[in-house]
Amino acid sequence: RARTAMFTNQLRSKARVRTEVAAALSKALRDGELAIDYQPIFSAVSERAEAAEALLRWNHPTRGRIGAAEFVPVAEETGVIVPIGDWVLEQACAATRTWIDSGVVGPRFAVHVNVSRLQLANPAFVNRVVDLLREYRLRPRQIVLEAREATLLGEAAEVIRSVRALRRVGVRVALDNFGTGSNALSLLTDVGADVLKLDGSLALPSGASDADTRVVRALVLLAHALNMEVVAERVTGLEQL
């Protein structure tokens, strides 16, 4: 009985923490505490930044700047990710238009934005994306929505419908962190995507073995055979490039 009571108290404590974090995130969105860092995505051919990924940050009043990994899981569990994700998407579109108009980037520059299962499951999401494209005068290909494997797996028919509808209007979908899940290959044919984003764990360090190199080469060839672009994370040196 004592163990059961302790376990119950732990569950209640975790639930209370989730509720408090969700409330704090809603307040952070209202008070302008959320911010976006943009990580450039370079072409290995032109060696120019041809896109950027929008990375959510929280400028917490007491803890300082917090990365998305610390609070996004709670936001997804509690549903707060829906308004936050919408805000990130609009901010990214607005930033892209500003950069293009000021000549900082070319007219084809694209922005990558992470999306959650809850966003994709919302029947209004596709229209929202189309409206933002129209408002900020962006081509559909200039938005790349990144979804993790777990987001696309399962029986969520509404998620798959949204992905297919987005691709039909020309918005690109990226399969994020490819290579970390057991069902990753099936997603390429069952769901479909336009960009294959190789997980950072696959980046080839200095002195990588021939086997490691062959694995990465095979994944790139597979993606190209499916008419997909490839983005590799954590490329930090010339040898990796």
Secondary structure per residue as TSV (DSSP state, phi and psi in degrees):
chain	resnum	aa	ss	phi	psi
A	1	R	-	360.0	-39.4
A	2	A	H	-63.0	-42.7
A	3	R	H	-65.2	-40.3
A	4	T	H	-63.1	-42.5
A	5	A	H	-63.8	-41.2
A	6	M	H	-65.1	-42.0
A	7	F	H	-63.4	-42.4
A	8	T	H	-61.6	-42.0
A	9	N	H	-64.0	-37.0
A	10	Q	H	-65.2	-41.3
A	11	L	H	-63.5	-42.8
A	12	R	H	-63.9	-39.0
A	13	S	H	-64.4	-43.8
A	14	K	H	-64.1	-40.5
A	15	A	H	-63.9	-38.9
A	16	R	H	-66.4	-40.7
A	17	V	H	-63.4	-44.1
A	18	R	H	-59.5	-43.4
A	19	T	H	-63.3	-41.9
A	20	E	H	-66.9	-41.3
A	21	V	H	-66.5	-40.4
A	22	A	H	-61.7	-43.5
A	23	A	H	-64.2	-40.2
A	24	A	H	-65.5	-37.3
A	25	L	H	-67.9	-40.0
A	26	S	H	-61.3	-41.7
A	27	K	H	-66.5	-39.4
A	28	A	H	-61.2	-39.2
A	29	L	H	-64.7	-42.7
A	30	R	H	-67.5	-36.8
A	31	D	H	-90.6	1.9
A	32	G	T	76.2	27.5
A	33	E	-	-85.0	-16.2
A	34	L	E	-83.3	145.8
A	35	A	E	-144.1	167.8
A	36	I	E	-127.9	128.8
A	37	D	E	-97.7	143.7
A	38	Y	E	-112.5	118.2
A	39	Q	E	-98.1	118.8
A	40	P	E	-67.8	147.8
A	41	I	E	-116.7	114.8
A	42	F	E	-96.0	146.3
A	43	S	-	-81.9	131.3
A	44	A	T	-71.3	-15.1
A	45	V	T	-90.6	-55.2
A	46	S	T	-85.3	-16.6
A	47	E	-	59.6	27.1
A	48	R	S	-116.2	153.0
A	49	A	E	-73.5	113.9
A	50	E	E	-107.3	-4.7
A	51	A	E	-162.3	174.3
A	52	A	E	-148.9	147.6
A	53	E	E	-102.0	132.1
A	54	A	E	-83.0	119.7
A	55	L	E	-113.5	118.3
A	56	L	E	-75.0	138.4
A	57	R	E	-134.1	155.2
A	58	W	E	-121.8	114.0
A	59	N	E	-83.5	82.4
A	60	H	E	-70.4	137.3
A	61	P	T	-62.7	-25.2
A	62	T	T	-117.9	-28.7
A	63	R	T	-95.8	-6.9
A	64	G	E	82.1	-154.5
A	65	R	E	-80.0	124.6
A	66	I	E	-117.1	134.1
A	67	G	E	-75.5	157.6
A	68	A	H	-60.5	-32.9
A	69	A	H	-59.0	-24.9
A	70	E	H	-81.2	-24.7
A	71	F	H	-126.9	-18.1
A	72	V	H	-62.3	-39.6
A	73	P	H	-56.1	-41.1
A	74	V	H	-67.5	-39.9
A	75	A	H	-61.1	-36.7
A	76	E	H	-72.1	-39.9
A	77	E	H	-65.1	-34.0
A	78	T	H	-98.7	-6.4
A	79	G	T	89.2	-5.9
A	80	V	T	-66.2	-18.0
A	81	I	H	-63.3	-23.6
A	82	V	H	-65.2	-55.9
A	83	P	H	-66.7	-34.4
A	84	I	H	-66.1	-44.6
A	85	G	H	-62.6	-37.8
A	86	D	H	-63.7	-40.8
A	87	W	H	-63.3	-44.4
A	88	V	H	-61.1	-44.3
A	89	L	H	-61.5	-44.6
A	90	E	H	-67.8	-40.8
A	91	Q	H	-61.5	-39.9
A	92	A	H	-66.3	-40.6
A	93	C	H	-64.0	-44.3
A	94	A	H	-63.3	-42.1
A	95	A	H	-63.8	-42.0
A	96	T	H	-61.5	-44.2
A	97	R	H	-62.2	-41.3
A	98	T	H	-62.9	-45.0
A	99	W	H	-62.6	-41.9
A	100	I	H	-65.6	-47.1
A	101	D	H	-63.6	-31.5
A	102	S	T	-87.7	-2.9
A	103	G	T	80.9	8.7
A	104	V	S	-68.2	-35.5
A	105	V	S	-130.8	167.8
A	106	G	-	-77.4	168.8
A	107	P	T	-68.5	-13.1
A	108	R	T	-100.7	4.1
A	109	F	-	-56.8	139.4
A	110	A	E	-118.6	157.2
A	111	V	E	-124.2	134.8
A	112	H	E	-99.2	131.6
A	113	V	E	-130.6	130.6
A	114	N	E	-75.4	138.4
A	115	V	-	-126.9	149.1
A	116	S	-	-99.7	168.8
A	117	R	H	-60.6	-40.0
A	118	L	H	-63.5	-38.3
A	119	Q	H	-64.5	-47.7
A	120	L	H	-67.5	-27.8
A	121	A	H	-78.0	-13.3
A	122	N	S	-76.0	122.2
A	123	P	T	-60.6	-23.4
A	124	A	T	-87.4	-4.4
A	125	F	H	-64.9	-43.9
A	126	V	H	-60.3	-45.9
A	127	N	H	-63.6	-35.3
A	128	R	H	-62.8	-43.5
A	129	V	H	-62.2	-45.3
A	130	V	H	-61.7	-40.8
A	131	D	H	-63.7	-40.0
A	132	L	H	-67.1	-38.9
A	133	L	H	-59.7	-43.8
A	134	R	H	-66.7	-44.4
A	135	E	H	-62.4	-39.7
A	136	Y	T	-102.3	12.7
A	137	R	T	53.0	51.7
A	138	L	-	-112.8	147.3
A	139	R	-	-75.3	150.4
A	140	P	G	-53.9	-37.0
A	141	R	G	-68.8	-10.0
A	142	Q	G	-85.8	-1.2
A	143	I	E	-113.9	124.3
A	144	V	E	-119.5	116.0
A	145	L	E	-95.6	119.7
A	146	E	E	-96.3	127.2
A	147	A	E	-127.8	135.8
A	148	R	E	-76.5	161.9
A	149	E	H	-55.3	-45.0
A	150	A	H	-61.9	-28.1
A	151	T	H	-68.9	-32.1
A	152	L	H	-98.1	-11.9
A	153	L	-	-83.6	163.4
A	154	G	S	99.1	-163.6
A	155	E	S	-102.4	24.4
A	156	A	-	-78.3	84.8
A	157	A	H	-62.4	-34.3
A	158	E	H	-66.0	-32.5
A	159	V	H	-66.3	-46.7
A	160	I	H	-63.0	-40.0
A	161	R	H	-60.5	-42.5
A	162	S	H	-64.4	-43.4
A	163	V	H	-59.8	-45.8
A	164	R	H	-68.2	-37.9
A	165	A	H	-65.9	-40.3
A	166	L	H	-63.0	-43.7
A	167	R	H	-67.1	-32.2
A	168	R	H	-65.5	-35.0
A	169	V	T	-84.8	-2.1
A	170	G	T	103.8	-3.0
A	171	V	-	-74.2	132.4
A	172	R	E	-87.0	147.1
A	173	V	E	-119.8	131.7
A	174	A	E	-110.4	135.8
A	175	L	E	-88.7	107.4
A	176	D	E	-82.9	150.1
A	177	N	E	54.0	40.2
A	178	F	E	-63.6	138.1
A	179	G	T	106.8	-0.2
A	180	T	S	-105.7	-10.9
A	181	G	S	-118.5	156.4
A	182	S	T	-75.6	-19.2
A	183	N	T	-104.9	13.6
A	184	A	H	-59.4	-41.7
A	185	L	H	-64.6	-38.4
A	186	S	H	-64.7	-28.2
A	187	L	H	-64.2	-31.9
A	188	L	H	-63.3	-33.1
A	189	T	H	-100.9	-34.8
A	190	D	H	-76.2	-39.3
A	191	V	T	-104.8	-48.8
A	192	G	-	87.8	146.7
A	193	A	-	-157.3	168.2
A	194	D	S	-107.0	-23.1
A	195	V	E	-132.0	132.9
A	196	L	E	-106.4	116.4
A	197	K	E	-103.8	106.7
A	198	L	E	-71.0	130.4
A	199	D	-	-60.3	147.6
A	200	G	G	-59.6	-23.3
A	201	S	G	-67.1	-16.7
A	202	L	G	-90.6	-7.2
A	203	A	S	-59.9	138.1
A	204	L	-	-85.9	113.0
A	205	P	-	-75.6	172.6
A	206	S	T	-60.8	133.3
A	207	G	T	79.2	21.1
A	208	A	-	-61.9	147.3
A	209	S	-	-73.7	163.6
A	210	D	H	-61.4	-35.0
A	211	A	H	-64.1	-43.7
A	212	D	H	-60.6	-43.2
A	213	T	H	-62.8	-41.1
A	214	R	H	-66.2	-36.1
A	215	V	H	-62.3	-47.9
A	216	V	H	-63.8	-42.3
A	217	R	H	-61.5	-41.5
A	218	A	H	-64.0	-40.5
A	219	L	H	-65.8	-39.6
A	220	V	H	-64.9	-44.2
A	221	L	H	-63.6	-39.3
A	222	L	H	-61.4	-46.5
A	223	A	H	-62.0	-44.9
A	224	H	H	-65.1	-33.8
A	225	A	H	-65.2	-26.1
A	226	L	T	-97.0	15.6
A	227	N	T	59.5	38.5
A	228	M	-	-109.5	145.8
A	229	E	E	-81.3	159.5
A	230	V	E	-122.9	131.9
A	231	V	E	-119.4	130.6
A	232	A	E	-110.3	129.1
A	233	E	S	-84.5	156.4
A	234	R	-	60.3	35.6
A	235	V	-	-85.9	107.2
A	236	T	-	-118.3	0.2
A	237	G	S	-145.3	164.5
A	238	L	T	-64.6	-35.5
A	239	E	T	-64.1	-42.1
A	240	Q	T	-63.9	-42.8
A	241	L	-	-60.6	360.0
